[in-house]
């Protein structure tokens, strides 16, 4: 008997600028929910945590790591947050950037 569960909706990450991979152009990426089998597939001895994470993100977005290396850091950070939202929704919410209006009573970023 095979165990299954209802997958969560993929997260769509809008890129700051288009990513060109071969003949394809991506303006956004879709990340599916990770499963234990995904984590096991990307874990390889001798790799850093960052390399494992990049391989996992690539697997979940259906992109190779070479394509991910061409992303601006601001876009990769969005992918990391999306991954964290699947792994630990509470941690992702607390790590989300706050706008100036959240930090000041007048919404202007000053207290």
VEXDRENTOR-939696 format. One record per residue: chain; residue number from 1; x, y, z of N, C-alpha, C in turn; residue in three letters. Coordinates in Angstrom, 3 decimals. Example, Ala and Ser with C-alpha at 12.3 -4.5 7.8 and 13.67 -1.06 7.14 Angstrom:
{cadena:A	num:1	nc1:13.190	nc2:-5.690	nc3:7.800	cac1:12.300	cac2:-4.500	cac3:7.800	cc1:13.200	cc2:-3.300	cc3:7.800	residuo:ala}
{cadena:A	num:2	nc1:12.850	nc2:-2.250	nc3:7.080	cac1:13.670	cac2:-1.060	cac3:7.140	cc1:12.900	cc2:0.030	cc3:7.870	residuo:ser}
***
This chain:
{cadena:A	num:1	nc1:0.841	nc2:-1.180	nc3:0.000	cac1:0.000	cac2:0.000	cac3:0.000	cc1:0.890	cc2:1.250	cc3:0.000	residuo:unk}
{cadena:A	num:2	nc1:0.585	nc2:2.209	nc3:-0.848	cac1:1.351	cac2:3.444	cac3:-0.950	cc1:0.638	cc2:4.559	cc3:-0.209	residuo:unk}
{cadena:A	num:3	nc1:1.390	nc2:5.281	nc3:0.610	cac1:0.820	cac2:6.411	cac3:1.337	cc1:0.864	cc2:7.647	cc3:0.449	residuo:unk}
{cadena:A	num:4	nc1:-0.201	nc2:8.417	nc3:0.473	cac1:-0.233	cac2:9.674	cac3:-0.275	cc1:-0.880	cc2:10.742	cc3:0.590	residuo:unk}
{cadena:A	num:5	nc1:-0.612	nc2:11.974	nc3:0.264	cac1:-1.257	cac2:13.093	cac3:0.942	cc1:-1.610	cc2:14.141	cc3:-0.106	residuo:unk}
{cadena:A	num:6	nc1:-2.522	nc2:14.993	nc3:0.244	cac1:-2.937	cac2:16.066	cac3:-0.663	cc1:-1.828	cc2:17.115	cc3:-0.722	residuo:unk}
{cadena:A	num:7	nc1:-1.229	nc2:17.346	nc3:-1.894	cac1:-0.149	cac2:18.342	cac3:-1.971	cc1:-0.691	cc2:19.763	cc3:-1.787	residuo:unk}
{cadena:A	num:8	nc1:0.168	nc2:20.616	nc3:-1.239	cac1:-0.184	cac2:22.032	cac3:-1.133	cc1:-0.004	cc2:22.694	cc3:-2.498	residuo:unk}
{cadena:A	num:9	nc1:-0.667	nc2:23.798	nc3:-2.673	cac1:-0.567	cac2:24.559	cac3:-3.928	cc1:0.874	cc2:25.028	cc3:-4.125	residuo:unk}
{cadena:A	num:10	nc1:1.358	nc2:24.996	nc3:-5.372	cac1:2.704	cac2:25.531	cac3:-5.638	cc1:2.751	cc2:27.026	cc3:-5.322	residuo:unk}
{cadena:A	num:11	nc1:3.933	nc2:27.499	nc3:-4.992	cac1:4.144	cac2:28.930	cac3:-4.758	cc1:4.737	cc2:29.529	cc3:-6.026	residuo:unk}
{cadena:A	num:12	nc1:4.210	nc2:30.665	nc3:-6.429	cac1:4.692	cac2:31.353	cac3:-7.627	cc1:5.561	cc2:32.517	cc3:-7.183	residuo:unk}
{cadena:A	num:13	nc1:6.770	nc2:32.549	nc3:-7.716	cac1:7.739	cac2:33.583	cac3:-7.367	cc1:7.986	cc2:34.433	cc3:-8.612	residuo:unk}
{cadena:A	num:14	nc1:7.612	nc2:35.684	nc3:-8.545	cac1:7.822	cac2:36.610	cac3:-9.663	cc1:9.261	cc2:37.107	cc3:-9.604	residuo:unk}
{cadena:A	num:15	nc1:9.972	nc2:36.990	nc3:-10.705	cac1:11.371	cac2:37.382	cac3:-10.770	cc1:11.506	cc2:38.881	cc3:-11.028	residuo:unk}
{cadena:A	num:16	nc1:12.612	nc2:39.456	nc3:-10.565	cac1:12.838	cac2:40.898	cac3:-10.745	cc1:13.124	cc2:41.235	cc3:-12.203	residuo:unk}
{cadena:A	num:17	nc1:13.610	nc2:40.267	nc3:-12.950	cac1:13.840	cac2:40.412	cac3:-14.392	cc1:13.834	cc2:39.020	cc3:-15.002	residuo:unk}
{cadena:A	num:18	nc1:13.594	nc2:38.928	nc3:-16.304	cac1:13.494	cac2:37.605	cac3:-16.929	cc1:14.781	cc2:36.785	cc3:-16.789	residuo:unk}
{cadena:A	num:19	nc1:14.583	nc2:35.487	nc3:-16.662	cac1:15.684	cac2:34.521	cac3:-16.631	cc1:15.628	cc2:33.743	cc3:-17.942	residuo:unk}
{cadena:A	num:20	nc1:16.750	nc2:33.705	nc3:-18.659	cac1:16.815	cac2:33.008	cac3:-19.940	cc1:17.570	cc2:31.699	cc3:-19.751	residuo:unk}
{cadena:A	num:21	nc1:16.893	nc2:30.591	nc3:-20.069	cac1:17.483	cac2:29.258	cac3:-19.961	cc1:17.266	cc2:28.568	cc3:-21.303	residuo:unk}
{cadena:A	num:22	nc1:18.338	nc2:28.462	nc3:-22.088	cac1:18.195	cac2:27.899	cac3:-23.430	cc1:17.236	cc2:28.754	cc3:-24.238	residuo:unk}
{cadena:A	num:23	nc1:16.205	nc2:28.126	nc3:-24.767	cac1:15.192	cac2:28.830	cac3:-25.555	cc1:14.051	cc2:29.371	cc3:-24.693	residuo:unk}
{cadena:A	num:24	nc1:14.034	nc2:29.018	nc3:-23.413	cac1:12.933	cac2:29.413	cac3:-22.518	cc1:13.252	cc2:30.724	cc3:-21.803	residuo:unk}
{cadena:A	num:25	nc1:12.218	nc2:31.498	nc3:-21.574	cac1:12.316	cac2:32.736	cac3:-20.808	cc1:11.339	cc2:32.628	cc3:-19.648	residuo:unk}
{cadena:A	num:26	nc1:11.843	nc2:32.860	nc3:-18.445	cac1:11.012	cac2:32.785	cac3:-17.247	cc1:10.874	cc2:34.171	cc3:-16.623	residuo:unk}
{cadena:A	num:27	nc1:9.648	nc2:34.597	nc3:-16.411	cac1:9.393	cac2:35.827	cac3:-15.676	cc1:8.953	cc2:35.507	cc3:-14.255	residuo:unk}
{cadena:A	num:28	nc1:8.579	nc2:34.267	nc3:-14.049	cac1:8.218	cac2:33.778	cac3:-12.723	cc1:8.558	cc2:32.297	cc3:-12.656	residuo:unk}
{cadena:A	num:29	nc1:8.730	nc2:31.805	nc3:-11.441	cac1:8.993	cac2:30.394	cac3:-11.226	cc1:7.915	cc2:29.831	cc3:-10.319	residuo:unk}
{cadena:A	num:30	nc1:7.595	nc2:28.587	nc3:-10.521	cac1:6.616	cac2:27.900	cac3:-9.692	cc1:7.354	cc2:26.840	cc3:-8.880	residuo:unk}
{cadena:A	num:31	nc1:7.190	nc2:26.883	nc3:-7.566	cac1:7.840	cac2:25.926	cac3:-6.679	cc1:6.782	cc2:25.028	cc3:-6.061	residuo:unk}
{cadena:A	num:32	nc1:6.965	nc2:23.726	nc3:-6.242	cac1:6.041	cac2:22.777	cac3:-5.633	cc1:6.502	cc2:22.440	cc3:-4.222	residuo:unk}
{cadena:A	num:33	nc1:5.611	nc2:21.838	nc3:-3.484	cac1:5.908	cac2:21.421	cac3:-2.116	cc1:6.979	cc2:20.326	cc3:-2.109	residuo:unk}
{cadena:A	num:34	nc1:7.978	nc2:20.444	nc3:-1.220	cac1:8.993	cac2:19.395	cac3:-1.137	cc1:8.499	cc2:18.195	cc3:-0.325	residuo:unk}
{cadena:A	num:35	nc1:9.021	nc2:17.041	nc3:-0.677	cac1:8.756	cac2:15.805	cac3:0.054	cc1:10.075	cc2:15.243	cc3:0.557	residuo:unk}
{cadena:A	num:36	nc1:10.015	nc2:14.328	nc3:1.482	cac1:11.223	cac2:13.705	cac3:2.022	cc1:12.053	cc2:13.118	cc3:0.891	residuo:unk}
{cadena:A	num:37	nc1:11.412	nc2:12.501	nc3:-0.089	cac1:12.150	cac2:11.902	cac3:-1.213	cc1:12.959	cc2:12.956	cc3:-1.973	residuo:unk}
{cadena:A	num:38	nc1:12.474	nc2:14.208	nc3:-2.017	cac1:13.233	cac2:15.280	cac3:-2.668	cc1:14.491	cc2:15.597	cc3:-1.876	residuo:unk}
{cadena:A	num:39	nc1:14.345	nc2:15.689	nc3:-0.554	cac1:15.504	cac2:15.969	cac3:0.303	cc1:16.540	cc2:14.863	cc3:0.178	residuo:unk}
{cadena:A	num:40	nc1:16.096	nc2:13.623	nc3:0.183	cac1:17.019	cac2:12.495	cac3:0.047	cc1:17.718	cc2:12.497	cc3:-1.304	residuo:unk}
{cadena:A	num:41	nc1:17.021	nc2:12.908	nc3:-2.340	cac1:17.587	cac2:12.912	cac3:-3.692	cc1:18.691	cc2:13.946	cc3:-3.866	residuo:unk}
{cadena:A	num:42	nc1:18.637	nc2:15.035	nc3:-3.118	cac1:19.629	cac2:16.103	cac3:-3.305	cc1:20.769	cc2:16.033	cc3:-2.299	residuo:unk}
{cadena:A	num:43	nc1:20.602	nc2:15.278	nc3:-1.224	cac1:21.672	cac2:15.134	cac3:-0.224	cc1:22.805	cc2:14.296	cc3:-0.794	residuo:unk}
{cadena:A	num:44	nc1:23.986	nc2:14.887	nc3:-0.871	cac1:25.168	cac2:14.167	cac3:-1.324	cc1:26.318	cc2:14.485	cc3:-0.390	residuo:unk}
{cadena:A	num:45	nc1:27.095	nc2:13.478	nc3:-0.028	cac1:28.240	cac2:13.717	cac3:0.858	cc1:29.199	cc2:14.737	cc3:0.242	residuo:unk}
{cadena:A	num:46	nc1:29.766	nc2:15.572	nc3:1.088	cac1:30.757	cac2:16.539	cac3:0.641	cc1:30.196	cc2:17.851	cc3:0.130	residuo:unk}
{cadena:A	num:47	nc1:28.875	nc2:17.979	nc3:0.056	cac1:28.297	cac2:19.239	cac3:-0.406	cc1:27.986	cc2:20.140	cc3:0.785	residuo:unk}
{cadena:A	num:48	nc1:28.076	nc2:21.439	nc3:0.540	cac1:27.712	cac2:22.386	cac3:1.588	cc1:26.197	cc2:22.452	cc3:1.700	residuo:unk}
{cadena:A	num:49	nc1:25.719	nc2:23.008	nc3:2.795	cac1:24.279	cac2:23.180	cac3:2.980	cc1:23.703	cc2:24.058	cc3:1.868	residuo:unk}
{cadena:A	num:50	nc1:24.458	nc2:25.075	nc3:1.452	cac1:23.999	cac2:25.954	cac3:0.371	cc1:23.838	cc2:25.215	cc3:-0.947	residuo:unk}
{cadena:A	num:51	nc1:24.765	nc2:24.305	nc3:-1.242	cac1:24.669	cac2:23.521	cac3:-2.472	cc1:23.467	cc2:22.571	cc3:-2.435	residuo:unk}
{cadena:A	num:52	nc1:23.245	nc2:21.959	nc3:-1.283	cac1:22.094	cac2:21.060	cac3:-1.128	cc1:20.803	cc2:21.850	cc3:-1.292	residuo:unk}
{cadena:A	num:53	nc1:20.742	nc2:23.029	nc3:-0.662	cac1:19.556	cac2:23.869	cac3:-0.767	cc1:19.303	cc2:24.271	cc3:-2.222	residuo:unk}
{cadena:A	num:54	nc1:20.349	nc2:24.657	nc3:-2.930	cac1:20.187	cac2:25.071	cac3:-4.323	cc1:19.685	cc2:23.907	cc3:-5.177	residuo:unk}
{cadena:A	num:55	nc1:20.209	nc2:22.715	nc3:-4.941	cac1:19.744	cac2:21.543	cac3:-5.682	cc1:18.278	cc2:21.253	cc3:-5.375	residuo:unk}
{cadena:A	num:56	nc1:17.886	nc2:21.423	nc3:-4.117	cac1:16.495	cac2:21.189	cac3:-3.739	cc1:15.582	cc2:22.219	cc3:-4.396	residuo:unk}
{cadena:A	num:57	nc1:15.949	nc2:23.486	nc3:-4.337	cac1:15.146	cac2:24.533	cac3:-4.969	cc1:15.040	cc2:24.278	cc3:-6.469	residuo:unk}
{cadena:A	num:58	nc1:16.141	nc2:23.922	nc3:-7.094	cac1:16.114	cac2:23.619	cac3:-8.523	cc1:15.172	cc2:22.468	cc3:-8.837	residuo:unk}
{cadena:A	num:59	nc1:15.216	nc2:21.433	nc3:-8.027	cac1:14.337	cac2:20.274	cac3:-8.225	cc1:12.870	cc2:20.673	cc3:-8.090	residuo:unk}
{cadena:A	num:60	nc1:12.571	nc2:21.512	nc3:-7.099	cac1:11.186	cac2:21.908	cac3:-6.840	cc1:10.653	cc2:22.884	cc3:-7.888	residuo:unk}
{cadena:A	num:61	nc1:11.563	nc2:23.626	nc3:-8.523	cac1:11.173	cac2:24.585	cac3:-9.569	cc1:11.397	cc2:24.021	cc3:-10.968	residuo:unk}
{cadena:A	num:62	nc1:11.910	nc2:22.818	nc3:-11.046	cac1:12.179	cac2:22.158	cac3:-12.321	cc1:13.210	cc2:22.925	cc3:-13.148	residuo:unk}
{cadena:A	num:63	nc1:14.270	nc2:23.377	nc3:-12.458	cac1:15.387	cac2:24.078	cac3:-13.099	cc1:16.692	cc2:23.451	cc3:-12.628	residuo:unk}
{cadena:A	num:64	nc1:17.727	nc2:23.532	nc3:-13.450	cac1:19.024	cac2:23.033	cac3:-12.985	cc1:19.748	cc2:24.112	cc3:-12.185	residuo:unk}
{cadena:A	num:65	nc1:20.743	nc2:23.694	nc3:-11.430	cac1:21.439	cac2:24.637	cac3:-10.560	cc1:22.206	cc2:25.691	cc3:-11.352	residuo:unk}
{cadena:A	num:66	nc1:22.656	nc2:25.352	nc3:-12.553	cac1:23.357	cac2:26.351	cac3:-13.366	cc1:22.433	cc2:27.525	cc3:-13.687	residuo:unk}
{cadena:A	num:67	nc1:21.168	nc2:27.254	nc3:-13.961	cac1:20.200	cac2:28.331	cac3:-14.223	cc1:19.992	cc2:29.161	cc3:-12.959	residuo:unk}
{cadena:A	num:68	nc1:19.888	nc2:28.498	nc3:-11.816	cac1:19.681	cac2:29.233	cac3:-10.558	cc1:20.858	cc2:30.140	cc3:-10.238	residuo:unk}
{cadena:A	num:69	nc1:22.050	nc2:29.732	nc3:-10.611	cac1:23.244	cac2:30.552	cac3:-10.345	cc1:23.203	cc2:31.886	cc3:-11.089	residuo:unk}
{cadena:A	num:70	nc1:22.405	nc2:31.970	nc3:-12.128	cac1:22.304	cac2:33.200	cac3:-12.916	cc1:21.263	cc2:34.174	cc3:-12.365	residuo:unk}
{cadena:A	num:71	nc1:20.546	nc2:33.767	nc3:-11.329	cac1:19.541	cac2:34.659	cac3:-10.736	cc1:20.193	cc2:35.750	cc3:-9.896	residuo:unk}
{cadena:A	num:72	nc1:19.608	nc2:36.929	nc3:-9.863	cac1:20.052	cac2:37.923	cac3:-8.891	cc1:19.754	cc2:37.404	cc3:-7.478	residuo:unk}
{cadena:A	num:73	nc1:20.548	nc2:37.815	nc3:-6.533	cac1:20.368	cac2:37.349	cac3:-5.155	cc1:18.967	cc2:37.675	cc3:-4.640	residuo:unk}
{cadena:A	num:74	nc1:18.412	nc2:38.819	nc3:-5.016	cac1:17.076	cac2:39.181	cac3:-4.523	cc1:16.030	cc2:38.147	cc3:-4.942	residuo:unk}
{cadena:A	num:75	nc1:16.178	nc2:37.569	nc3:-6.126	cac1:15.245	cac2:36.532	cac3:-6.580	cc1:15.500	cc2:35.211	cc3:-5.861	residuo:unk}
{cadena:A	num:76	nc1:16.768	nc2:34.884	nc3:-5.649	cac1:17.085	cac2:33.638	cac3:-4.943	cc1:16.568	cc2:33.687	cc3:-3.501	residuo:unk}
{cadena:A	num:77	nc1:16.655	nc2:34.849	nc3:-2.883	cac1:16.129	cac2:35.000	cac3:-1.517	cc1:14.620	cc2:34.739	cc3:-1.504	residuo:unk}
{cadena:A	num:78	nc1:13.913	nc2:35.177	nc3:-2.523	cac1:12.478	cac2:34.884	cac3:-2.614	cc1:12.235	cc2:33.375	cc3:-2.703	residuo:unk}
{cadena:A	num:79	nc1:13.083	nc2:32.674	nc3:-3.447	cac1:12.969	cac2:31.223	cac3:-3.546	cc1:13.253	cc2:30.557	cc3:-2.201	residuo:unk}
{cadena:A	num:80	nc1:14.253	nc2:31.066	nc3:-1.484	cac1:14.547	cac2:30.529	cac3:-0.152	cc1:13.357	cc2:30.722	cc3:0.788	residuo:unk}
{cadena:A	num:81	nc1:12.737	nc2:31.883	nc3:0.735	cac1:11.569	cac2:32.150	cac3:1.590	cc1:10.399	cc2:31.241	cc3:1.227	residuo:unk}
{cadena:A	num:82	nc1:10.208	nc2:31.011	nc3:-0.074	cac1:9.134	cac2:30.115	cac3:-0.500	cc1:9.390	cc2:28.706	cc3:0.022	residuo:unk}
{cadena:A	num:83	nc1:10.632	nc2:28.246	nc3:-0.067	cac1:10.989	cac2:26.928	cac3:0.460	cc1:10.732	cc2:26.876	cc3:1.955	residuo:unk}
{cadena:A	num:84	nc1:11.162	nc2:27.902	nc3:2.666	cac1:10.958	cac2:27.935	cac3:4.118	cc1:9.468	cc2:27.946	cc3:4.453	residuo:unk}
{cadena:A	num:85	nc1:8.668	nc2:28.574	nc3:3.616	cac1:7.224	cac2:28.585	cac3:3.840	cc1:6.616	cc2:27.194	cc3:3.772	residuo:unk}
{cadena:A	num:86	nc1:7.191	nc2:26.327	nc3:2.949	cac1:6.732	cac2:24.939	cac3:2.894	cc1:7.252	cc2:24.148	cc3:4.099	residuo:unk}
{cadena:A	num:87	nc1:8.502	nc2:24.395	nc3:4.455	cac1:9.141	cac2:23.609	cac3:5.510	cc1:8.669	cc2:24.033	cc3:6.893	residuo:unk}
{cadena:A	num:88	nc1:8.593	nc2:25.330	nc3:7.113	cac1:8.206	cac2:25.858	cac3:8.419	cc1:7.413	cc2:27.143	cc3:8.214	residuo:unk}
{cadena:A	num:89	nc1:6.100	nc2:27.029	nc3:8.009	cac1:5.298	cac2:28.227	cac3:7.737	cc1:5.449	cc2:29.321	cc3:8.793	residuo:unk}
{cadena:A	num:90	nc1:5.607	nc2:28.951	nc3:10.068	cac1:5.743	cac2:29.955	cac3:11.130	cc1:7.059	cc2:30.713	cc3:10.998	residuo:unk}
{cadena:A	num:91	nc1:8.154	nc2:30.007	nc3:10.679	cac1:9.454	cac2:30.665	cac3:10.523	cc1:9.449	cc2:31.591	cc3:9.322	residuo:unk}
{cadena:A	num:92	nc1:8.791	nc2:31.188	nc3:8.245	cac1:8.737	cac2:32.019	cac3:7.045	cc1:7.988	cc2:33.314	cc3:7.320	residuo:unk}
{cadena:A	num:93	nc1:6.932	nc2:33.238	nc3:8.095	cac1:6.150	cac2:34.437	cac3:8.405	cc1:6.978	cc2:35.410	cc3:9.238	residuo:unk}
{cadena:A	num:94	nc1:7.753	nc2:34.898	nc3:10.183	cac1:8.548	cac2:35.788	cac3:11.023	cc1:9.757	cc2:36.330	cc3:10.275	residuo:unk}
{cadena:A	num:95	nc1:10.207	nc2:35.663	nc3:9.211	cac1:11.357	cac2:36.120	cac3:8.437	cc1:10.965	cc2:37.053	cc3:7.305	residuo:unk}
{cadena:A	num:96	nc1:9.679	nc2:37.220	nc3:7.075	cac1:9.227	cac2:38.077	cac3:5.980	cc1:9.629	cc2:39.520	cc3:6.256	residuo:unk}
{cadena:A	num:97	nc1:10.081	nc2:40.214	nc3:5.212	cac1:10.458	cac2:41.615	cac3:5.420	cc1:9.242	cc2:42.454	cc3:5.787	residuo:unk}
{cadena:A	num:98	nc1:9.468	nc2:43.420	nc3:6.634	cac1:8.385	cac2:44.299	cac3:7.055	cc1:8.498	cc2:45.607	cc3:6.316	residuo:unk}
{cadena:A	num:99	nc1:7.384	nc2:46.177	nc3:5.960	cac1:7.404	cac2:47.465	cac3:5.276	cc1:7.590	cc2:48.576	cc3:6.299	residuo:unk}
{cadena:A	num:100	nc1:7.936	nc2:49.765	nc3:5.826	cac1:8.115	cac2:50.900	cac3:6.722	cc1:6.847	cc2:51.205	cc3:7.495	residuo:unk}
{cadena:A	num:101	nc1:5.704	nc2:50.974	nc3:6.872	cac1:4.455	cac2:51.279	cac3:7.557	cc1:4.230	cc2:50.343	cc3:8.741	residuo:unk}
{cadena:A	num:102	nc1:4.893	nc2:49.166	nc3:8.737	cac1:4.774	cac2:48.250	cac3:9.867	cc1:5.631	cc2:48.694	cc3:11.047	residuo:unk}
{cadena:A	num:103	nc1:6.656	nc2:49.518	nc3:10.798	cac1:7.601	cac2:49.855	cac3:11.852	cc1:7.375	cc2:51.226	cc3:12.448	residuo:unk}
{cadena:A	num:104	nc1:6.421	nc2:51.969	nc3:11.939	cac1:6.195	cac2:53.293	cac3:12.495	cc1:4.713	cc2:53.610	cc3:12.519	residuo:unk}
{cadena:A	num:105	nc1:4.294	nc2:54.363	nc3:13.521	cac1:2.887	cac2:54.695	cac3:13.616	cc1:2.380	cc2:55.557	cc3:12.464	residuo:unk}
{cadena:A	num:106	nc1:3.262	nc2:56.412	nc3:11.861	cac1:2.792	cac2:57.292	cac3:10.801	cc1:2.977	cc2:56.694	cc3:9.408	residuo:unk}
{cadena:A	num:107	nc1:3.570	nc2:55.482	nc3:9.315	cac1:3.758	cac2:54.822	cac3:8.029	cc1:4.902	cc2:55.386	cc3:7.229	residuo:unk}
{cadena:A	num:108	nc1:5.673	nc2:56.306	nc3:7.785	cac1:6.749	cac2:56.933	cac3:7.046	cc1:8.111	cc2:56.326	cc3:7.371	residuo:unk}
{cadena:A	num:109	nc1:8.143	nc2:55.305	nc3:8.220	cac1:9.389	cac2:54.665	cac3:8.542	cc1:10.137	cc2:55.305	cc3:9.693	residuo:unk}
{cadena:A	num:110	nc1:9.542	nc2:56.297	nc3:10.345	cac1:10.162	cac2:56.921	cac3:11.490	cc1:9.321	cc2:56.675	cc3:12.714	residuo:unk}
{cadena:A	num:111	nc1:9.941	nc2:56.693	nc3:13.846	cac1:9.194	cac2:56.466	cac3:15.089	cc1:8.968	cc2:57.758	cc3:15.818	residuo:unk}
***
